[in-house]
Amino acid sequence: MRVSDRLAEAVLREHLPEPGAWRPVPPVDDRAAWDAVDAAVRSVLLVEAEQRCTGPWPTLPATAWLAYARDGLRLPFERHYFARRDRLAAGVVAAALTADDRFLDDVVDGLWAVCEESAWCLPPHDFGEPDGGGALPDPARPSLDLFAAETAAALAWADHVLGPRLADRAPGLRSRIRGEVRRRALAPYLSDTTWRWYSGSANNWNPWIHSNLVAATLLLEDDRERRVATMLKVAAGLDHHLAAVPDDGGCDEGVDYWWRAAASLFECLEWLHSASGGALDLYDEPYLRAAARYPLGVHVGGPWYVNFADGAARADRGASRNGASPRLLHLFGRRIGDHQVQAHARAMRGAGPAVEPSYSLGRVLPALFDADWHAAPPADPPLLAHTWLPRTEVLTARTRAGSAQGPFVAVKGGHNAESHNHNDVGSFVLAWDGDPVVVDAGVGEYTRRTFSADRYQIWTMRSTFHNLPQVGRWEQRDGREFAARSVAATLDEQSATFRADLADAYDRGAGIRSWWREVMLDRAAGQVTVRDTWDLEAAGPLRWHLLLRREPVVIVPGVLELAGERARVRLHHDAGLCRTEHEVIDIDDVRLGPVWGESLHRLTLIADGAPNVGSTSVRFEGAREGDDRRFRFESR
């Protein structure tokens, strides 16, 4: 897919609207439209606004910015920064819903405060100061990061909806908004050719930033030549991104980031489609159809998703601001004509009010006026029988389509330089009846270490805290060359099997000639088997690590019971080869705690005298009613 081929200059000149002509959301003075907003949605949004829009506006202390350089901490600044943007978004929506001067004045204060900020980027994203530098930001050198672009779009949406009332309440503010958006976002984007996120990366930054730049340009830019130039550069930038992403529609950053990767790409195309009255239509591209189905393929059941790489296993918990948007997915499904995508979105929404992430004005405002979305009844999720992504090298499989009952397994190949990478080549996760049992922790609070040379000293990133073997003292290494080889999947009605050689994911010092991992779901038997077959240069100790949701219970030697919140699963292993150890991993983290609670558990199967050539397997099956629990480990 090449966006630039479809958005040539002549096409853009013909179909881009004149400045001010695109009205995706009614203005505040269209009281009939705003008074018709769904009553339940209105109530939720106004309650949130009443909670947020009180008291003085949050400050942005210099010491909060400096906390990143001094202590490697991001949260001191981010708490203030995002509190401002959350309050602004809530106030804009409330002001439009009510036309109440109280909310309008709060928005005026917020817009003025944001325009006065020294920087719209976050401290680690100050490109003028590598790795946060240590200096306060220079207002003369604005950095265009994710949240500078988000801020530009937020101001554009506020101006779009509330413009006439803002002009009355605060003369001069609209001109200030336009000047700051142009100075901090639109002009730097056009003038700088070295933005590190612009070319050659499958990372979410490219489409995320571009989706906000497209919206801000279409809403605020009043110079037609700059509008055309921006869209031409956006098209070329999206081409760079699309050249790097796998054509199977997979997202190696995980489903949490899909909402700001493929979903933001879709937003770029949707803004152009809407602004041109449907003339700029790229929805027939095969990649989009594949990408739209990614959340379906990695859906475990209920709120749970496969969370390889950074990101939460639950879309509704954790500290991520990626903003899962059911309405956006539903619109995506409508544009490409995929009813299962639409059903998944409706299942995500449930039967409650259809409220989008309220801090993202570009998602919450259009959703208020999407009649098809509000009219769509609740649905059950499709729960696909299996999904195989041959380029991303991820397999997911369950017992049968449409049901979360029984085993669900996901396993990955890939390499250890993926975006938001963990050293996890060959790792798997297991759920039973939609309830995670063998898990991937995800990622904790972002600090300076998270994206530094020390990343793989953090426990959540290491292969020894994923469901993988350890050969002697050797764990997996980070880097593009540390990858799975000969990856394949076999799928039919009876089974789903993943097979790969993991040898190259480890340092050569480990002496691994081959390490074949096979993960198989037997649908008829309701079992999952993980078999490892190895050929090493020398015999020695081997360890198999399993990260568990709950404390394991030994039933008899070779049989353990594992549990989720509700599920009970029996693990069978070769007691003649392996002894077992267990440890508790205490969790006190703003991202991990809301997902997993106070702890996770690591079970290790240890073969002290493993042969240099050998094979072993673990088998998982559902525990039956009446099965005994015998004794527990002494945790260490």
TACOR-V555065 format. One record per residue. N is the residue number from 0. PHI is phi in radians with two decimals (999 if undefined). PSI is psi in whole degrees, 0 to 359 (999 if undefined). NEAR is the number of other C-alpha atoms within 12 Angstrom. Layout:
N;PHI;PSI;NEAR
N;PHI;PSI;NEAR
This chain:
0;999;126;26
1;-2.14;110;23
2;-1.13;322;36
3;-1.11;333;25
4;-1.18;330;18
5;-1.62;342;26
6;-2.09;56;34
7;-1.18;163;23
8;-1.01;316;24
9;-1.09;322;16
10;-1.17;316;22
11;-1.13;318;34
12;-1.09;326;23
13;-1.31;323;17
14;-1.95;345;27
15;-1.18;137;38
16;-1.27;160;31
17;-1.15;152;25
18;-0.93;132;22
19;1.49;354;25
20;-1.47;336;20
21;-1.47;122;30
22;-2.20;77;28
23;-1.22;338;29
24;-2.33;138;34
25;-1.08;147;29
26;-1.25;162;32
27;-1.03;331;33
28;-1.33;350;23
29;-1.46;79;21
30;-1.19;331;18
31;-1.08;318;15
32;-1.18;315;20
33;-1.28;327;28
34;-1.24;342;23
35;-1.55;359;20
36;-1.05;139;33
37;-0.79;129;25
38;-1.08;321;19
39;-1.19;319;18
40;-1.13;315;29
41;-0.98;315;32
42;-1.07;314;21
43;-1.06;315;25
44;-1.19;323;38
45;-1.27;325;29
46;-1.08;317;19
47;-1.09;317;26
48;-1.11;319;33
49;-1.08;325;21
50;-1.28;322;18
51;-1.49;322;32
52;-1.61;56;35
53;-2.34;151;24
54;1.29;179;12
55;-1.18;154;14
56;-1.18;141;28
57;-1.02;140;26
58;-1.50;168;25
59;-2.15;85;28
60;-1.14;145;18
61;-1.05;323;23
62;-1.17;333;22
63;-1.19;320;26
64;-1.09;316;38
65;-1.26;345;28
66;-1.04;330;27
67;-1.18;314;32
68;-1.22;324;31
69;-1.35;314;23
70;-2.17;0;18
71;1.31;16;28
72;-1.75;134;26
73;-1.72;329;32
74;-1.08;323;29
75;-0.96;318;29
76;-1.38;317;31
77;-1.10;325;34
78;-1.02;313;22
79;-1.20;314;25
80;-1.06;310;35
81;-1.32;332;33
82;-1.07;322;27
83;-1.11;312;36
84;-1.24;325;42
85;-1.14;319;35
86;-1.16;318;43
87;-1.05;313;43
88;-1.08;315;48
89;-1.08;320;41
90;-1.18;319;45
91;-1.05;313;53
92;-1.10;315;57
93;-1.15;320;44
94;-1.10;321;40
95;-1.23;321;46
96;-1.18;326;38
97;-1.98;339;29
98;0.99;26;29
99;-1.42;126;24
100;-1.07;334;23
101;-1.06;314;21
102;-1.23;322;34
103;-1.06;317;38
104;-1.18;325;29
105;-1.13;321;34
106;-1.12;318;45
107;-1.00;313;39
108;-1.07;319;30
109;-1.19;317;39
110;-1.08;317;42
111;-1.10;316;26
112;-1.07;316;29
113;-1.16;321;38
114;-1.11;334;32
115;-1.50;351;21
116;-1.08;145;31
117;-1.23;330;27
118;-2.59;147;40
119;-1.75;352;44
120;-1.51;171;38
121;-1.56;156;44
122;-0.92;315;46
123;-1.23;350;41
124;-1.81;14;32
125;-1.38;95;35
126;-1.17;342;25
127;-1.30;343;26
128;-2.21;93;22
129;-0.90;134;17
130;0.97;36;25
131;1.45;348;31
132;1.00;263;23
133;2.85;350;24
134;-1.67;157;23
135;-1.20;156;30
136;-1.19;149;29
137;-1.68;112;21
138;-1.03;338;20
139;-1.37;351;15
140;-2.21;73;22
141;-1.17;139;35
142;-1.79;130;39
143;-1.69;90;44
144;-1.85;190;37
145;-0.96;313;38
146;-1.57;341;37
147;-1.14;318;43
148;-1.15;319;43
149;-1.05;318;43
150;-1.13;316;46
151;-1.01;315;50
152;-1.18;321;44
153;-1.05;316;50
154;-1.14;322;51
155;-1.12;317;42
156;-1.14;320;47
157;-1.07;315;47
158;-1.12;320;44
159;-1.07;316;42
160;-1.45;318;43
161;-1.84;4;42
162;-0.76;301;36
163;-1.03;320;23
164;-1.22;325;31
165;-1.11;320;38
166;-1.08;324;22
167;-1.28;316;16
168;-1.37;329;23
169;-2.53;77;25
170;-0.95;135;16
171;1.69;343;19
172;-1.20;321;32
173;-1.11;321;31
174;-1.13;322;24
175;-1.14;317;27
176;-1.02;311;40
177;-1.07;318;34
178;-1.12;317;23
179;-1.23;320;38
180;-1.10;318;42
181;-1.17;315;37
182;-1.19;322;28
183;-1.65;340;42
184;-2.29;299;45
185;-1.19;315;44
186;-1.19;314;30
187;-1.03;323;25
188;-1.06;314;40
189;-1.27;326;29
190;-1.51;337;18
191;-1.79;128;20
192;-1.82;8;16
193;-2.02;14;16
194;-0.98;125;27
195;-1.17;340;23
196;-1.58;354;29
197;-1.32;320;34
198;-2.27;149;28
199;1.34;18;22
200;-2.36;140;29
201;-1.49;4;39
202;-1.12;152;38
203;-1.14;342;39
204;-0.97;318;43
205;-1.04;300;43
206;-1.20;328;43
207;-1.08;309;42
208;-1.12;317;42
209;-1.12;323;52
210;-1.07;323;44
211;-1.31;325;47
212;-1.18;321;53
213;-1.08;313;49
214;-1.08;312;48
215;-1.09;321;46
216;-1.16;313;48
217;-1.15;330;41
218;-1.52;328;42
219;-2.07;328;42
220;-1.21;120;40
221;-1.79;4;23
222;-1.80;117;21
223;-1.10;322;22
224;-1.14;320;19
225;-1.19;325;28
226;-1.07;313;35
227;-1.14;316;32
228;-1.08;320;28
229;-1.13;316;37
230;-1.18;327;43
231;-1.14;319;30
232;-1.22;323;32
233;-1.06;315;43
234;-1.04;317;37
235;-1.17;322;30
236;-1.14;319;40
237;-1.15;327;45
238;-1.06;318;29
239;-1.02;315;27
240;-1.11;314;34
241;-1.17;331;36
242;-1.20;340;21
243;-1.73;338;29
244;-1.48;152;36
245;-1.20;140;30
246;-1.33;358;28
247;-1.42;359;28
248;1.51;0;38
249;-1.26;159;42
250;-2.18;105;48
251;-1.24;350;48
252;-1.42;350;39
253;1.72;165;44
254;-1.15;330;43
255;-1.02;319;42
256;-1.49;346;38
257;-0.96;326;46
258;-1.17;344;39
259;-2.10;11;40
260;-1.96;270;43
261;-1.07;321;49
262;-1.16;324;44
263;-1.27;325;43
264;-1.02;315;45
265;-1.04;319;41
266;-1.04;318;39
267;-0.94;311;41
268;-1.19;326;40
269;-1.21;319;36
270;-1.04;317;38
271;-1.19;320;41
272;-1.07;312;28
273;-1.16;314;29
274;-1.13;330;31
275;-1.64;7;26
276;1.15;28;19
277;1.60;357;18
278;-1.23;324;23
279;-1.62;92;30
280;-2.18;111;26
281;-1.97;18;32
282;-1.35;358;33
283;-1.54;4;19
284;-1.28;130;22
285;-1.01;324;17
286;-1.02;319;27
287;-1.09;321;38
288;-1.15;322;32
289;-1.22;316;31
290;-1.14;325;40
291;-1.09;335;46
292;-1.60;357;42
293;-1.03;313;46
294;-1.05;329;48
295;-1.17;317;45
296;-1.18;331;42
297;-1.84;17;50
298;-1.44;121;47
299;-1.37;311;47
300;2.70;149;40
301;0.97;229;30
302;-1.51;2;29
303;-1.66;140;38
304;-2.36;156;41
305;-1.13;130;50
306;-2.17;48;46
307;-1.03;148;50
308;1.24;191;40
309;-1.19;146;40
310;2.32;160;46
311;-1.56;148;41
312;-1.32;347;41
313;-2.07;131;37
314;-1.25;344;38
315;-1.84;8;27
316;-2.44;167;25
317;1.68;175;30
318;-1.71;10;30
319;-1.17;144;32
320;-1.91;26;28
321;-1.31;340;36
322;1.25;67;37
323;-0.93;128;40
324;-2.22;93;42
325;-0.99;320;38
326;-1.12;321;44
327;-1.11;319;44
328;-1.13;321;48
329;-1.09;317;43
330;-1.11;320;36
331;-0.98;311;40
332;-1.08;321;34
333;-1.15;319;25
334;-1.13;325;28
335;-1.73;359;28
336;1.25;36;20
337;-1.90;106;26
338;-1.22;331;26
339;-1.20;322;30
340;-1.07;317;39
341;-1.09;318;36
342;-1.11;320;35
343;-1.08;318;42
344;-1.10;318;40
345;-1.15;324;34
346;-1.15;321;31
347;-1.06;319;39
348;-1.20;321;34
349;1.29;204;23
350;-1.72;358;18
351;-1.45;186;19
352;-1.04;139;28
353;-1.48;75;43
354;-1.81;126;41
355;-1.48;171;39
356;-0.95;112;34
357;-1.26;342;39
358;-1.40;351;37
359;-1.88;97;40
360;-1.08;328;42
361;-1.20;346;46
362;-1.85;323;43
363;-1.37;321;33
364;-1.17;306;41
365;-1.06;329;39
366;-1.11;331;35
367;-1.10;336;39
368;-2.03;19;27
369;-1.62;93;27
370;-1.11;322;19
371;-1.09;321;20
372;-1.14;314;32
373;-1.24;332;31
374;-1.43;341;18
375;-1.19;128;26
376;-1.29;164;23
377;-1.03;158;23
378;-2.55;160;22
379;-1.46;147;27
380;-1.19;150;32
381;-1.09;325;33
382;0.84;74;38
383;-1.07;144;32
384;-1.09;319;36
385;-2.87;157;41
386;-2.43;130;39
387;-2.12;122;35
388;-1.93;96;34
389;-1.19;332;24
390;-1.45;318;25
391;-1.31;337;36
392;1.12;50;37
393;-2.20;131;47
394;-2.06;134;47
395;-2.20;144;49
396;-2.71;145;53
397;-2.31;173;47
398;-1.08;313;36
399;-2.71;151;28
400;-1.10;144;27
401;1.46;359;26
402;-2.39;135;25
403;-1.54;359;31
404;-1.21;142;24
405;1.48;195;37
406;-1.37;146;48
407;-2.27;133;55
408;-2.35;145;51
409;-2.34;140;46
410;-2.51;149;50
411;-2.25;152;54
412;-1.82;253;45
413;1.30;202;45
414;-2.49;171;39
415;-1.76;37;36
416;-2.39;27;30
417;-1.22;161;34
418;-1.11;135;32
419;0.97;42;37
420;-1.19;145;37
421;-2.02;154;50
422;-1.37;88;48
423;-2.48;28;50
424;-1.10;121;52
425;1.60;0;48
426;-1.30;158;52
427;-2.41;162;46
428;-2.26;153;46
429;-2.37;132;51
430;-2.21;157;48
431;-2.33;127;41
432;0.96;38;34
433;1.32;10;33
434;-1.99;113;37
435;-1.03;137;45
436;-2.16;304;44
437;-1.80;121;47
438;-2.23;169;46
439;-1.94;125;52
440;-1.09;326;52
441;1.63;218;46
442;-2.32;144;41
443;-1.51;193;31
444;-0.95;133;31
445;-1.26;130;31
446;-2.35;185;32
447;-1.06;327;27
448;-1.14;330;24
449;-1.02;322;27
450;-2.08;42;26
451;-2.15;183;18
452;-1.13;344;13
453;-1.58;6;16
454;-0.91;316;26
455;-1.53;13;29
456;-1.62;348;21
457;-1.34;133;26
458;-1.06;323;26
459;-1.16;344;38
460;-1.65;345;37
461;-1.51;149;36
462;-1.17;336;41
463;-1.27;351;38
464;-2.01;22;41
465;-2.06;176;42
466;-1.56;77;45
467;-2.54;161;46
468;-1.40;156;48
469;-2.17;128;40
470;-1.81;106;42
471;1.06;234;29
472;-1.61;3;18
473;-1.60;127;26
474;-1.97;178;38
475;-1.20;154;43
476;-1.85;156;34
477;-1.59;146;32
478;2.42;154;25
479;-1.09;329;21
480;-1.31;344;23
481;-1.57;94;31
482;-2.51;162;34
483;-1.32;150;39
484;-2.20;155;25
485;0.90;48;23
486;-1.40;134;32
487;-2.65;156;31
488;-2.34;145;32
489;-2.18;125;26
490;-2.26;134;24
491;-2.71;186;21
492;-1.18;333;18
493;-1.54;329;21
494;-2.72;167;30
495;-2.42;126;37
496;-2.29;134;37
497;-1.99;138;42
498;-2.48;136;35
499;-2.78;154;38
500;-1.67;119;34
501;-1.66;4;44
502;-0.98;318;41
503;-1.31;354;34
504;-1.36;351;44
505;-1.94;157;40
506;-1.09;148;24
507;-1.03;334;20
508;-1.09;341;20
509;-1.22;342;31
510;1.19;39;27
511;-1.70;114;33
512;-1.37;321;24
513;-2.77;149;29
514;-2.52;97;37
515;-1.55;125;37
516;-1.94;130;40
517;-2.17;125;37
518;-2.07;121;46
519;-2.27;132;42
520;-1.73;120;42
521;-1.69;106;30
522;-1.18;318;29
523;-1.15;318;19
524;-1.42;344;18
525;1.15;43;30
526;-2.30;153;35
527;-2.16;129;42
528;-2.09;133;35
529;-2.01;113;40
530;-2.01;129;32
531;-1.99;132;35
532;-2.23;125;28
533;-2.23;156;33
534;-2.40;107;26
535;-1.94;158;27
536;-1.22;335;21
537;-2.64;151;21
538;-1.19;156;21
539;3.02;181;26
540;-1.24;141;25
541;-2.20;149;38
542;-2.33;142;35
543;-2.08;120;41
544;-1.73;140;36
545;-2.31;124;41
546;-1.65;122;44
547;-2.05;151;40
548;-1.25;321;38
549;-2.28;168;35
550;-1.13;131;33
551;-1.31;153;38
552;-2.17;128;32
553;-1.38;127;30
554;-1.62;300;23
555;-2.50;165;21
556;-0.93;127;21
557;1.62;355;24
558;-2.33;125;32
559;-2.23;154;39
560;-1.85;131;39
561;-1.96;158;41
562;-2.52;152;34
563;-1.86;212;30
564;-1.23;323;21
565;-2.18;326;18
566;-1.25;148;30
567;-2.23;126;37
568;-2.27;138;42
569;-1.66;131;37
570;-1.86;125;37
571;-1.93;131;32
572;-2.44;172;34
573;-1.42;97;25
574;-1.19;338;21
575;-1.26;335;18
576;-1.66;321;25
577;-2.11;137;29
578;-1.72;170;26
579;-2.19;147;35
580;-2.32;157;27
581;-2.46;142;29
582;-2.46;151;26
583;-1.63;134;24
584;-1.87;104;28
585;-1.24;141;21
586;-2.12;124;23
587;-2.45;78;17
588;-2.58;140;25
589;-1.22;339;22
590;-1.70;319;32
591;-1.39;323;32
592;-1.01;313;26
593;-1.11;338;25
594;-1.54;312;35
595;-1.91;349;36
596;1.55;212;22
597;-1.47;345;19
598;-2.80;158;23
599;-2.13;175;37
600;-2.36;139;38
601;-1.99;119;39
602;-1.74;133;41
603;-2.15;126;31
604;-1.65;125;38
605;-2.09;122;29
606;-1.91;97;31
607;-1.16;325;22
608;-2.11;50;20
609;-1.18;142;29
610;-1.24;162;21
611;-1.25;335;26
612;-2.15;124;23
613;-2.99;184;24
614;-2.74;147;26
615;-2.71;165;32
616;-2.55;159;29
617;-2.12;143;32
618;-2.18;135;32
619;-1.99;133;39
620;-2.53;158;36
621;-1.17;139;32
622;-1.31;147;29
623;-1.73;154;13
624;-1.02;135;11
625;1.62;348;7
626;-1.05;137;18
627;-1.44;151;17
628;-1.85;126;23
629;-1.70;297;15
630;-2.70;160;16
631;-1.85;159;20
632;-1.18;157;23
633;-1.57;110;14
634;-1.16;146;18
635;-2.22;999;13
